[in-house]
Amino acid sequence: MLSSSVLSFSDPDEYSAAIRATTIDLTVIGNGQFTGKRTRIDFHRLWMQRLFESLPRTLHSAFVPGRAIITFGTAPGENMFWGGAATQSHNVIRHVDAEEAFQHSSGPTAWGAMSLPVPDMVAVGETMAGIDLTPPNRPLVLTPSPLAVARLQRLHQTAGILAEDVPAILAQPEAARGLEQALIEAMIHCLDSGELHEDRAARRQHAAIMRRFHQVVEKHLNEPLFIPELCREVAASERALNACCHEHLGMGPKHFLLLRRMHMVRRALRESTSAQTTVTAVATRYGFWQFGRLAVEYKALFGEAPSATLARSS
């Protein structure tokens, strides 16, 4: 059923929860006030999203099964890392069915996603281009021809503008059907003309370490983790874990775990009132014992003191 929506966010968790066809665990790694924007259009078969984040972040995503998904940058000069591979706005990524991976950015990021049910993607690949578009068994980073990727980005942007400014046009079945077919055609041309950047064996090994890393972090979600026990549970040396985290997260494991706990503190403060808890109680719950240092780092990251976050939720 055709639908569209455009939403803006100041909370990273609410932004993450609004992204379609995936479960995302997002950690902001830059200082300041986060803003996010999500434009979503569900056509008859095609789903598309346009996404913007104002601050650098790292995220872990788990795609829903059964859909063939591509992602790409929607603004020039973007530099994101997906699964340890650097991608720019002229790249298109074909994703694994039900893929789980890390992604990180180094600044404000604008990106897009499109997907079809797997049988539909296979069918249009065969009929339109004579190619097999069954989801690959590993993510593929493609560089389509400049004309092909420019057309895809232009149509994707047009759809986003319509959803925001004149959604009534998208509600017209014939107009929506025509735009959906144009987007599918542009997507297939990118996938047919794309030059493949081959994966390396080392990258696959690093991805396996990062899958175990994510599982361990999730298992200890509400308690502090320390590097020796993390290395033991992940079954990787500290040197190997450092290399993998820098490749996939853009930072070492210690810094990532610190930022993650800072976001847990903020979430807990936003969900509580001063009658229920104190900043000290929340801080110690997540392994922070130097309260003065926490206050300084918290304000630098979120733009306000921990006590101000708690007071606003009271």
Secondary structure, 3 states (H helix, E strand, C coil): CCEEEEEEECCHHHHHHCCCCEEEEEEECCCCCCCEEEEEEECCCCEEEEEEECCCEEEEEEECCCEEEEEEECCCCCEEEECCEEEECCCEEECCCCCEEEEEECCCEEEEEEEEEHHHHHHHHHHHHCCCCCCCCCCEEEECCHHHHHHHHHHHHHHHHHHHHCHHHHCCHHHHHHHHHHHHHHHHHHHHHCEEECCCHHHHHHHHHHHHHHHHHHHCCCCCCCHHHHHHHHCCCHHHHHHHHHHHHCCCHHHHHHHHHHHHHHHHHHCCCCCCCCHHHHHHHCCCCCHHHHHHHHHHHHCCCHHHHHHHHC
